[in-house]
């Protein structure tokens, strides 16, 4: 009876060691995975956050050819004559919310 107790005790220690080794291995793999994913996200963010150089590109929207304005009771719409691109869309109420920021039109022109 005493030998059975020793065998079962030794068996549970080996099971514990295997479980502990497995847990350590899983933790190591998870740490490496987290590190690789973090490096990928940081590098991708760095690459795509660089400002694009658009000064050398030709203008494509034809802003210099003028704007056509249309009005409704709720909205004012401005289109570029040459490309029918929405230059500005804003509400006519007191807040004057602008859906397409007109100050970015010069950047959109060389995009």
NULOPA-421150 format. One record per residue: residue number from 1; residue in one letter; chain; x, y, z of N, C-alpha, C, CB in turn. Coordinates in steps of 0.02 Angstrom, whole numbers, plus 50000, padded with zeros to 5 digits. Each point is the difference from the previous one (the first is absolute). Glycine has a CB too. Layout:
residues N
{NUM A A {X Y Z} {X Y Z} {X Y Z} {X Y Z}}
...
***
This chain:
residues 111
{1 X A {50041 49941 50000} {49959 50059 50000} {50043 50062 50000} {49910 49938 50059}}
{2 X A {50145 50059 49975} {50046 50056 50003} {50032 50012 49932} {50022 49975 50120}}
{3 X A {49992 49973 49843} {50030 50007 49933} {49951 50033 49952} {50072 49899 50021}}
{4 X A {49865 50086 49984} {49950 50031 49957} {49998 50074 50010} {49933 49895 50003}}
{5 X A {50070 50126 50059} {50000 50071 50015} {50061 50035 49970} {49937 49976 50106}}
{6 X A {50121 49993 49897} {50061 50029 49973} {49995 50005 49924} {50066 49955 50096}}
{7 X A {49908 49994 49871} {49992 50001 49928} {49951 50053 49978} {50027 49878 49996}}
{8 X A {49916 50127 50038} {49951 50051 49981} {50027 50070 50014} {49907 49919 50023}}
{9 X A {50132 50088 50028} {50030 50065 50015} {50051 50019 49947} {49982 49980 50123}}
{10 X A {50058 49973 49856} {50050 50013 49948} {49966 50014 49934} {50081 49926 50059}}
{11 X A {49865 50041 49929} {49963 50010 49938} {49971 50071 49997} {49974 49877 49995}}
{12 X A {49998 50145 50060} {49971 50067 50000} {50055 50054 49993} {49905 49958 50071}}
{13 X A {50154 50030 49956} {50055 50048 49991} {50022 50003 49927} {50037 49978 50117}}
{14 X A {49965 49965 49850} {50020 50001 49929} {49946 50033 49958} {50067 49896 50017}}
{15 X A {49870 50092 49999} {49946 50034 49965} {50004 50075 50011} {49927 49899 50013}}
{16 X A {50088 50121 50048} {50008 50071 50015} {50058 50029 49960} {49952 49981 50115}}
{17 X A {50104 49984 49881} {50057 50024 49962} {49984 50007 49926} {50076 49947 50083}}
{18 X A {49887 50004 49890} {49980 50004 49930} {49954 50059 49988} {50012 49876 49989}}
{19 X A {49941 50133 50056} {49953 50056 49994} {50037 50066 50006} {49908 49929 50048}}
{20 X A {50139 50074 49998} {50039 50061 50009} {50042 50014 49938} {50002 49981 50125}}
{21 X A {50030 49968 49847} {50041 50008 49940} {49956 50022 49941} {50081 49913 50041}}
{22 X A {49860 50057 49954} {49954 50019 49947} {49978 50073 50007} {49960 49881 49992}}
{23 X A {50025 50139 50069} {49980 50070 50012} {50055 50048 49983} {49923 49961 50090}}
{24 X A {50138 50022 49927} {50057 50043 49985} {50008 50005 49924} {50057 49969 50109}}
{25 X A {49935 49975 49856} {50008 50000 49927} {49946 50042 49967} {50051 49885 50006}}
{26 X A {49887 50109 50017} {49945 50040 49973} {50013 50074 50013} {49920 49904 50018}}
{27 X A {50105 50112 50041} {50015 50070 50016} {50055 50027 49956} {49965 49979 50117}}
{28 X A {50085 49981 49868} {50054 50022 49956} {49974 50012 49929} {50083 49936 50070}}
{29 X A {49875 50019 49906} {49972 50008 49932} {49956 50062 49998} {50004 49875 49981}}
{30 X A {49954 50134 50070} {49956 50058 50001} {50040 50065 50003} {49913 49931 50057}}
{31 X A {50141 50069 49981} {50042 50060 50004} {50032 50015 49933} {50023 49976 50120}}
{32 X A {50003 49974 49846} {50030 50010 49934} {49948 50025 49950} {50085 49911 50024}}
{33 X A {49855 50059 49978} {49947 50021 49954} {49982 50073 50013} {49956 49882 49996}}
{34 X A {50035 50137 50067} {49984 50068 50018} {50054 50048 49977} {49935 49959 50097}}
{35 X A {50127 50022 49909} {50056 50042 49980} {50000 50010 49924} {50066 49960 50099}}
{36 X A {49924 49986 49864} {49999 50005 49927} {49942 50043 49976} {50055 49887 49992}}
{37 X A {49886 50102 50036} {49941 50039 49980} {50010 50074 50018} {49927 49899 50016}}
{38 X A {50101 50115 50041} {50013 50070 50020} {50048 50034 49953} {49979 49968 50119}}
{39 X A {50074 49998 49863} {50049 50028 49953} {49967 50012 49933} {50094 49942 50060}}
{40 X A {49865 50012 49917} {49965 50008 49936} {49954 50061 50002} {50006 49876 49981}}
{41 X A {49956 50131 50072} {49953 50057 50005} {50037 50066 50003} {49918 49926 50059}}
{42 X A {50135 50077 49980} {50038 50062 50007} {50033 50018 49934} {50020 49975 50121}}
{43 X A {50010 49976 49845} {50033 50016 49936} {49950 50019 49947} {50091 49921 50030}}
{44 X A {49851 50047 49968} {49948 50018 49952} {49975 50070 50013} {49967 49880 49989}}
{45 X A {50023 50137 50074} {49978 50067 50017} {50052 50052 49980} {49933 49952 50095}}
{46 X A {50130 50033 49915} {50053 50046 49982} {50003 50010 49924} {50065 49965 50102}}
{47 X A {49929 49981 49861} {50005 50004 49927} {49942 50041 49971} {50058 49889 49998}}
{48 X A {49881 50098 50026} {49942 50033 49970} {49986 50069 50030} {49954 49888 49978}}
{49 X A {50081 50131 50074} {49989 50066 50029} {50046 50053 49970} {49963 49945 50105}}
{50 X A {50082 50034 49851} {50045 50048 49969} {49961 50045 49952} {50096 49918 50009}}
{51 X A {49916 50147 49994} {49964 50044 49955} {50018 49987 49927} {49996 50087 50090}}
{52 X A {49953 49912 49870} {50012 49988 49929} {50019 50065 49966} {49919 49904 50000}}
{53 X A {50129 50093 49956} {50023 50058 49963} {49955 50007 49938} {50120 49987 50041}}
{54 X A {49842 50067 49957} {49954 50010 49944} {50016 50064 49961} {49912 49938 50064}}
{55 X A {50140 50097 49954} {50015 50063 49968} {50019 49991 49926} {50037 50045 50110}}
{56 X A {49994 49900 49873} {50023 49990 49932} {49947 49970 49954} {50114 49986 50046}}
{57 X A {49830 49996 49981} {49948 49969 49959} {49959 50053 49964} {49995 49903 50080}}
{58 X A {49980 50080 49862} {49958 50049 49964} {49931 50006 50031} {50063 49974 49895}}
{59 X A {49907 50085 50099} {49933 50011 50024} {49951 49962 49956} {50031 50114 50045}}
{60 X A {49921 49852 49986} {49954 49958 49962} {49927 50021 50003} {50078 49909 50020}}
{61 X A {49904 50135 50028} {49930 50016 50009} {49977 50062 49959} {50009 49950 50113}}
{62 X A {50036 50092 49868} {49982 50060 49962} {49965 50053 50043} {49991 49929 49900}}
{63 X A {50038 50085 50158} {49971 50050 50045} {49998 50069 49967} {50043 49935 50098}}
{64 X A {50007 50079 49861} {50005 50066 49967} {49944 50013 49950} {50122 49994 50015}}
{65 X A {49839 49956 49965} {49946 50009 49952} {49934 50021 50032} {50056 49917 49929}}
{66 X A {49942 50087 50136} {49941 50027 50034} {49958 49949 50036} {49999 50086 49914}}
{67 X A {49952 49942 50122} {49955 49960 50042} {49928 50017 49984} {50087 49995 50091}}
{68 X A {49870 49955 49910} {49928 50008 49991} {49967 49987 50067} {50004 49966 49877}}
{69 X A {49952 50078 50146} {49967 49992 50065} {49926 49983 49990} {50081 50081 50052}}
{70 X A {49895 49875 49990} {49929 49981 50001} {49977 50005 50072} {50012 49923 49900}}
{71 X A {49926 50099 50108} {49974 50008 50068} {49932 49967 50009} {50064 50105 50009}}
{72 X A {49925 49868 50048} {49935 49973 50021} {49984 50033 50067} {50017 49888 49938}}
{73 X A {49924 50102 50087} {49985 50030 50066} {50046 49975 50056} {49882 50010 49962}}
{74 X A {50147 49931 50031} {50041 49972 50053} {50075 49999 49985} {49902 49933 50030}}
{75 X A {50117 50065 49907} {50070 49991 49981} {50021 50048 49946} {49990 49880 50031}}
{76 X A {50077 50133 49967} {50031 50036 49945} {50054 49953 49972} {49977 50116 50052}}
{77 X A {50019 49873 49882} {50047 49956 49966} {50040 50039 49950} {49923 49903 50015}}
{78 X A {50143 50089 49986} {50044 50032 49951} {50038 49945 49963} {50012 50105 50071}}
{79 X A {49983 49898 49862} {50034 49952 49956} {50052 50036 49958} {49898 49927 49997}}
{80 X A {50158 50040 49990} {50049 50027 49953} {49973 49991 49930} {50096 49974 50078}}
{81 X A {49910 50078 49881} {49973 49998 49933} {50034 49946 49957} {49973 50121 50010}}
{82 X A {50092 49873 49996} {50036 49956 49955} {49990 49926 50015} {50083 50090 49988}}
{83 X A {49914 49891 50074} {49998 49928 50017} {49937 49979 50037} {50123 50004 50004}}
{84 X A {49832 50042 50010} {49939 49987 50038} {50016 49968 50068} {49937 49987 49892}}
{85 X A {50121 50029 50136} {50019 49977 50066} {49968 50045 50052} {50110 49954 49956}}
{86 X A {49866 50016 50098} {49970 50040 50053} {50054 50041 50034} {49908 49914 50019}}
{87 X A {50086 50150 49976} {50047 50046 50031} {49979 50013 50072} {50026 50053 49889}}
{88 X A {49909 49955 50122} {49975 50015 50066} {49928 49977 50006} {50078 50098 50010}}
{89 X A {49905 49873 50046} {49932 49982 50016} {49990 50019 50073} {49994 49904 49915}}
{90 X A {49964 50147 50096} {49989 50023 50068} {49926 50014 50012} {50116 50049 50002}}
{91 X A {49868 49953 50062} {49931 50015 50018} {49988 50075 49997} {49996 49898 50074}}
{92 X A {49940 50120 49920} {49983 50071 49997} {49976 50027 50067} {49971 49984 49880}}
{93 X A {50028 49974 50171} {49977 50023 50065} {50055 50042 50034} {49925 49899 50011}}
{94 X A {50064 50120 50050} {50045 50044 50036} {50068 49968 50014} {49901 50053 50051}}
{95 X A {50102 49880 49954} {50063 49967 50016} {50048 49998 49940} {49938 49932 50084}}
{96 X A {50036 50067 49856} {50041 49997 49939} {50049 49941 50001} {49990 50125 49990}}
{97 X A {49985 49815 50024} {50042 49940 50000} {50020 49984 49929} {49944 49956 50104}}
{98 X A {50121 50031 49885} {50025 49985 49933} {50019 49925 49997} {50041 50119 49985}}
{99 X A {49927 49845 49968} {50012 49929 49993} {50065 49985 49963} {49877 49983 50000}}
{100 X A {50142 50059 49954} {50063 49992 49964} {50042 50062 50012} {49945 49927 49910}}
{101 X A {50105 50069 50131} {50040 50058 50018} {50032 50033 49938} {50023 49948 50112}}
{102 X A {49956 50112 49874} {50024 50035 49941} {50074 50018 50005} {49885 50045 49984}}
{103 X A {50141 49962 50076} {50071 50017 50008} {50046 49942 49978} {49969 50077 50094}}
{104 X A {50004 49863 49899} {50040 49944 49976} {49996 49991 49924} {49982 49945 50110}}
{105 X A {49981 50098 49857} {49991 49993 49927} {50066 50007 49963} {49885 50045 50012}}
{106 X A {50160 49999 50010} {50064 50007 49967} {50042 49936 50005} {49997 50123 50024}}
{107 X A {49998 49841 50032} {50035 49936 50007} {49967 49947 49956} {50034 50030 50117}}
{108 X A {49900 49971 49881} {49964 49952 49958} {50014 50012 49926} {49911 49992 50087}}
{109 X A {50106 50070 49896} {50013 50017 49930} {50061 49964 49973} {49949 50111 50020}}
{110 X A {50100 49876 50021} {50062 49967 49977} {50004 49928 50026} {50058 50111 49998}}
{111 X A {49888 49859 50016} {49999 49933 50027} {49991 49948 49946} {49956 50046 50105}}
***
